[in-house]
Amino acid sequence: MKASRIWISGLVIYRNRITYVQNKIQIVIIVDENIEEAGIRVLTEGELISAVVDKHRRFLEENKKEFEELDSKLSQAEEDAKNAKNSRIQMEERKEVLKEKRQLFYYQAETFLEKEAFPKLDHVTGSKLKEELKKLKSQITSEEEQKLKDSFMENLREVVQAAGLEENILLQTEARMEEARNSNLELKEIVQSEKQLTEDNENKNKEISKSKSQHKWLSARVKNHQEALKYWEKLKA
């Protein structure tokens, strides 16, 4: 009887011989001609091809499902990364606004005192207050700013009362300095949020990088099974 041969992904099948490669070693299995007498049925070519078609179809469905789930997850991660980038840009813009706003309120307080208080004080007292105000205007933490502000307002109150100046000087100065401090508090919150956002973004970038590798591998697997399925279905027809 003439031997029949089929190729299945590197597997060569004859009626009485099966050849395949495992760990780079060619293995040949000789099937006894009386195998049917032993109760073992040799599959026909059509049955073998159908089995291969079913295998590729099953793997294709599994890989496609995994690919689609990962694709959705990757798209969401990339969208999150994009939103995080926009948030960082907005934070940077807000930080600049707050820095300018803080300086503006201190400038208003200083200008007000230059007009309403300092000219009515002696040189030593006025110079001392100006020096304290200079420290307040510098880039300091909100905690340090609160301490310096409280100290400045306490000294200014003593000076205003001793010089018999209007109470309104204290109220106007306090209001402007409080606005400046609020700007610094918001700036602190943004810096903390920015730090957390950066850490989260680093983790997301690692996740995206890992997902992209898996995404690429699954895409290739899907394509391979699609091509194999198309090939074997033609043989089956």
URBELQUI-V941784 format. One record per residue. N is the residue number from 1. SS is DSSP state (a for helix, b for strand, c for the rest). PSI is psi as a letter, one per 30 degrees, with the letter a starting at -180 (* if undefined). Layout:
<<N,SS,PSI> <N,SS,PSI>>
This chain:
<<1,c,k> <2,c,k> <3,c,k> <4,c,k> <5,c,k> <6,b,k> <7,b,k> <8,b,j> <9,c,h> <10,c,g> <11,b,k> <12,b,k> <13,b,k> <14,c,l> <15,c,e> <16,c,g> <17,b,k> <18,b,k> <19,b,k> <20,b,l> <21,b,k> <22,b,k> <23,c,h> <24,c,g> <25,b,k> <26,b,k> <27,b,k> <28,b,k> <29,b,k> <30,b,k> <31,c,k> <32,c,k> <33,c,f> <34,c,g> <35,a,e> <36,a,f> <37,a,f> <38,a,g> <39,c,g> <40,c,k> <41,c,k> <42,c,k> <43,c,k> <44,c,l> <45,a,e> <46,a,e> <47,a,e> <48,a,e> <49,a,e> <50,a,e> <51,a,e> <52,a,e> <53,a,e> <54,a,e> <55,a,e> <56,a,e> <57,a,e> <58,a,e> <59,a,e> <60,a,e> <61,a,e> <62,a,e> <63,a,e> <64,a,e> <65,a,e> <66,a,e> <67,a,e> <68,a,e> <69,a,e> <70,a,e> <71,a,e> <72,a,e> <73,a,e> <74,a,e> <75,a,e> <76,a,e> <77,a,e> <78,a,e> <79,a,e> <80,a,e> <81,a,e> <82,a,e> <83,a,e> <84,a,e> <85,a,e> <86,a,e> <87,a,e> <88,a,e> <89,a,e> <90,a,e> <91,a,e> <92,a,e> <93,a,e> <94,a,e> <95,a,e> <96,a,e> <97,a,e> <98,a,e> <99,a,e> <100,a,e> <101,a,e> <102,a,e> <103,a,e> <104,a,e> <105,a,e> <106,a,e> <107,a,e> <108,a,e> <109,a,e> <110,a,e> <111,a,e> <112,a,e> <113,a,e> <114,a,e> <115,a,e> <116,a,f> <117,c,e> <118,a,e> <119,a,f> <120,a,g> <121,c,l> <122,c,l> <123,a,e> <124,a,e> <125,a,e> <126,a,e> <127,a,e> <128,a,e> <129,a,e> <130,a,e> <131,a,e> <132,a,e> <133,a,e> <134,a,e> <135,a,e> <136,a,e> <137,a,f> <138,c,l> <139,c,j> <140,c,l> <141,c,l> <142,a,e> <143,a,e> <144,a,e> <145,a,e> <146,a,e> <147,a,e> <148,a,e> <149,a,e> <150,a,e> <151,a,e> <152,a,e> <153,a,e> <154,a,e> <155,a,e> <156,a,e> <157,a,e> <158,a,e> <159,a,e> <160,a,e> <161,a,e> <162,a,e> <163,a,f> <164,c,h> <165,c,l> <166,c,k> <167,c,f> <168,a,f> <169,a,e> <170,a,e> <171,a,e> <172,a,e> <173,a,e> <174,a,e> <175,a,e> <176,a,e> <177,a,e> <178,a,e> <179,a,e> <180,a,e> <181,a,e> <182,a,e> <183,a,e> <184,a,e> <185,a,e> <186,a,e> <187,a,e> <188,a,e> <189,a,e> <190,a,e> <191,a,e> <192,a,e> <193,a,e> <194,a,e> <195,a,e> <196,a,e> <197,a,e> <198,a,e> <199,a,e> <200,a,e> <201,a,e> <202,a,e> <203,a,e> <204,a,e> <205,a,e> <206,a,e> <207,a,e> <208,a,e> <209,a,e> <210,a,e> <211,a,e> <212,a,e> <213,a,e> <214,a,e> <215,a,e> <216,a,e> <217,a,e> <218,a,e> <219,a,e> <220,a,e> <221,a,e> <222,a,e> <223,a,e> <224,a,e> <225,a,e> <226,a,e> <227,a,e> <228,a,e> <229,a,e> <230,a,e> <231,a,e> <232,a,f> <233,a,e> <234,a,e> <235,a,e> <236,a,e> <237,c,*>>
